[in-house]
């Protein structure tokens, strides 16, 4: 046989072997790229490729309002400077990739208060800088500075607060326009914070915020939007797709706002402001938590009933922001304040019921305790949803067709309850009993009013710290014509 014939036969055989391997689905490749081919125990040929890496996810822990204590207008700072405030929550916060809270008032040593607290229902908070370390110890990574108390001490107080957070490595976002940026396993996470009032970072200016979200969404794998909005109090538990007001002050349509933010490219929406928990909705595979209530408000807020429920939300999303699973860890606050783990899981059960009642099949699928999941296979019937609605309607909550609650009766009950010895617990370290407001205000309707002012602290801004007329400080607003609540 000639050399050419032998070579031709070799080529034909090689081609046949390659074809046979191709038919069985085996692709030959270099060892460095695809691994090596081996024969299995039954003669099969397998590839020893390493398993693919697990999908990347981001876990976010979030809480509502944080006010660790105030030294204005007098001293209401917790013992040991609040070292134990977050003791029960810290392990959960630290375990998350990102831990978030709403800082309800500045951390500052500024002496120039931007509010006239001699006005009825006008309150100002100031946490001394030495309390800031508690946020780090607890495990917080990012704070919202967009709320009605962020500028209680003007622009100087806000700037001081930002410098303190910067020094501690805690990022933040405010109505000034910052984007809090974080990275988790190579994924870029951005967060913006908004409140009510004027300016581009207001939930009342949906078009402007929508434009910003559309610009930011392509820059981040996961984009979080935090808002401070909605009406207040224990009659504000339900969430409706309607515009909310409190004593004539616009508080936004939080459902419309949240949906439009997700349509524009946001992935997670975290709400706070009503001082009570609200339900959770899954909209287009994205999570919306409409309010996380009061979380740590030491001697600054009323803590009766649901005002003392303090949920800690943990949410896991995938690499493009889709909701995967979540948890609601239940805490409660009792006077003087500070979250403590609640074995009765009141916050979880309340948010579960509210979610189903308000959002039906768009509510997450809840387990019996702690966990919740996407709603696709919830299996809830309309009858079951209606039964939950009926049970909630048995409580003293908003009627379905109401856009603004009548809080006068609720105020009366607060006053009556808080005037009794067994309804008001007082910090054992002091003999001073917190006073109770005689009527609710638009912004601070559930807050404990300031006690006798410390006259050594200025209550009028210095000239250098006054806010330009073009961008006023957003104070509490109570219309002049507002009638007195009936407290008889």
Residue, then its C-alpha position, 0 to 999 in steps of 0.5 A: x500500500x502506498x504512503x498516500x493511500x495509508x494517509x487517506x485511510x488515516x484521515x477517513x478514520x479520524x473523521x469518522x471518530x470525530x463525527x461519532x463523538x459529535x453525534x454523542x454530544x461530545x465536543x473536543x477542546x483543549x484541557x486548559x479551557x474545557x477540562x479533560x474528557x474521562x470515561x465513567x464507570x459505565x463506559x460513558x465519556x464525561x467532561x470534568x468541568x468545574x461547576x459554575x459559580x453560584x448566582x450573585x445576589x444582594x441582601x439588604x437589611x432595612x429599618x425605619x426611623x432612627x433617633x438615638x436620643x436628643x440633647x435639645x432642648x434638654x437631655x434625653x440621651x439613653x444610658x451608656x450613650x445608647x451602647x445597648x440600643x441595637x444589641x438585639x438587632x446587630x447580628x441581623x444587620x451585620x449579616x446583611x450585605x447592606x444595612x439601611x436606616x432612616x436617620x430622623x434628625x441630624x447628628x451634630x453639635x451645632x447650636x443654631x436651631x432652624x426651627x421655632x420650637x415655641x410654635x405649637x407642634x414644632x419639634x427639633x431633634x439633635x443627637x450628640x456626635x458621641x452617639x454616632x458610633x452606635x450606628x457602626x457597632x450595629x452594622x449600618x452601612x447607609x442612611x437616608x437623610x431625607x425627612x422632615x427633621x434632617x435640617x432641624x439645625x439648618x444646613x450647618x447641622x446637616x453638613x456636620x452630620x454628613x462629616x460625622x458619617x463620612x468619618x465613620x465610613x457610613x454613606x448616605x443620600x439626602x435631598x441635596x442629591x447624593x447617590x449612596x454607592x456600594x459594591x457587593x460581590x462585584x455588583x454596583x448598588x446605588x441608593x437615593x433618598x427622597x421626602x415630601x416638600x419642594x425640590x427635585x428629590x421630592x415624591x411630590x415631583x414624580x416627573x423630576x424623580x422619574x427622570x433621575x431614576x431613568x438616568x441612574x438605572x443603567x449605572x447600577x446593577x441594583x438601584x434602591x429608592x428610599x422615600x419619606x412620605x404618607x400620612x401618620x398614625x395608627x389609622x394610617x396602616x393601610x396603603x391606598x392608591x390615592x393621594x394622602x394628606x395630613x391636616x391639609x399637608x400633601x404627603x403624596x400618592x406613595x403607590x403611584x410614586x413607587x410604581x413609576x419609580x420601578x417602571x423607570x428602572x428602580x429595583x427596591x423601594x423602601x418607605x418610612x414616615x407614617x410611624x407605623x408599619x405598612x404592607x409589602x407589594x411585589x410589582x413587576x418582580x420588584x419589592x416595595x415596602x411602603x413603611x417600616x415604622x419607628x425602629x429606634x426612637x428613644x424618648x422622641x416618639x409615641x410608642x402606643x399600639x402599632x407605633x411601637x412595632x419595629x420591623x427589621x426587613x431583610x430582602x435578597x435580590x438577584x444581580x438585576x434587582x429581582x426579588x428572590x426572598x425576604x424576612x421580617x424580623x419582629x421587634x418592639x419598642x416600649x417607652x422610653x424606646x429602643x428595639x427589642x426582639x419580639x417573640x410574638x412576631x407582632x410586626x411580621x403578622x401585621x405586615x403579612x395581614x396588611x400586605x394581603x389585604x391591600x395588595x391581594x395577589x401582588x402580596x408576597x407569599x408569607x410563611x407562618x413565621x419570618x419568611x416571605x417569597x415571590x407571589x407567583x404561587x401564593x395560592x390565595x383565593x379572593x375569599x381568603x383575601x377578603x377574610x383578611x380584609x374583614x379581620x383588619x376592618x374590625x380594627x380602628x383603621x382607615x375606611x377603604x374610600x378615605x384619603x385622609x383620616x380623622x385623627x381627632x379621636x385617636x389623639x384623644x385616646x393617646x392623651x387619655x391613655x398616656x395620662x394613666x400611670x400604667x400606660x406610660x413607662x418612664x425611664x427609671x434613670x430619671x424622675x422626669x415624665x415626658x409631657x404629651x401634646x394637646x393636639x397632633x401636628x402635620x409633621x410630628x403627630x406621633x412625636x413626644x413634644x419638647x420639654x422645657x427648653x434649654x435656654x443656653x441653646x439658641x433657637x434662632x439660626x445665626x446669620x451665617x447659618x440661615x437658609x437661602x430663600x431659594x431653598x427653605x428649610x422644610x418645617x412642620x406645617x400646621x394650617x392656621x385655620x386648622x380647628x382644635x381636636x376634640x379632646x373632651 
